[in-house]
């Protein structure tokens, strides 16, 4: 058995992405972040849909049209494929633990 909160490193100077389970039609990924945000015209534009939940911490997702979604512990969001988005903010002094499920 593995725990989602185990092996969280002290230094998270860049986001950490870890695939937990990969199958033909979906992928489950753990994301660790601490004060990262995506600047400028750098957007995620993904082939798959993404369902994401914040397990610990908080963050703000912004879409290309300027709309924002604030996510706290326990909040989840479904992001359709090709909906350009990025992380505008996450906690600079605490680790934010995200769980993302990518599906077709």
N, C-alpha and C positions, 0 to 999 in steps of 0.2 A: 504494500500500500504506500502511496505517496501523498504528501500534503501540499496543497497549492501554495502555502506560506513558507514552506521549507526552502532552504538554499537562497534566501534573498541576500544578495551581496551588500556590503557597506557602500561601495563606490558605484553609483549609478549615474555616471557623467553623460551617458547616452542611453536612450531607451533600450531595453533588453526584450527580445522576442524569443519565445520558446514554444515550438510545436509540441503539444501534449498528445494529440491523436490526429492522424491523417488517414483519410479514406478517399475513395474515388469521388464521392459527392459532397464531402464536407471536410473541414479542418478546424481543430480546436487549438487555440493559441493563448498562452499566458504572456501578458505584456507588463513590464515593470517600468515605471517612469518616476522621475523626481525632478520637477522644475523644468522639464523640457517643453518646448513649444515649437511649432513649425512656422518659420518666418517666410515672408515674401510670397512668391507665386508657386510655392511647392505644395501640391495637393495630392492626397491619396485619390486615385482614380482606379478602382479595383474591378476586376472581371466578375467577382463573386459578390453576393449580398453579404453583409456583416451584421451579426447580432452581437452586441457588446454589453457587458455589465461591469460596473465598478464593484469590486469585492472589498476594497479598502482604499481610503483616500478620497480624492475628488478631482474632477477635471471639467474642462469646457471644450466641446466640439463645435467648430464653426464650419458652416457650409459656404460654398463659393458665392451664393447669393447674399451672404452676410448674416443669415440667421444663425443663432447660437442655441446650444442645448447644454445646460449645466447639469452635471451628473455627480451625485454624492453616493456614498456607500449604499449599495443595494439598487441603485437606479440602473435601468437598462435602456437600450436604444437599438432600433433596427435601421441600418443604413443600406439603402438599395444599391445594387451594382451601378457603377459609374456616377454615383452622386459624389461629386468632388467635395472633400472635407479634410480637415486637419485638426490637430490638437492645438487650441489657442492657449490653454493654461492647464497646468496641474500643480499640485502642492510642491513648493520648493523645499520645504523642510521635512516632508514625510514622503514615504514611498506610496505611490498609487498603484494598486494591483488591479489590472484589467483582465477579463476573460472574454475572448472573442471567438465566435463561431462563424466561420466563413462557409457559405453554402451556395449551391447553384439554383 
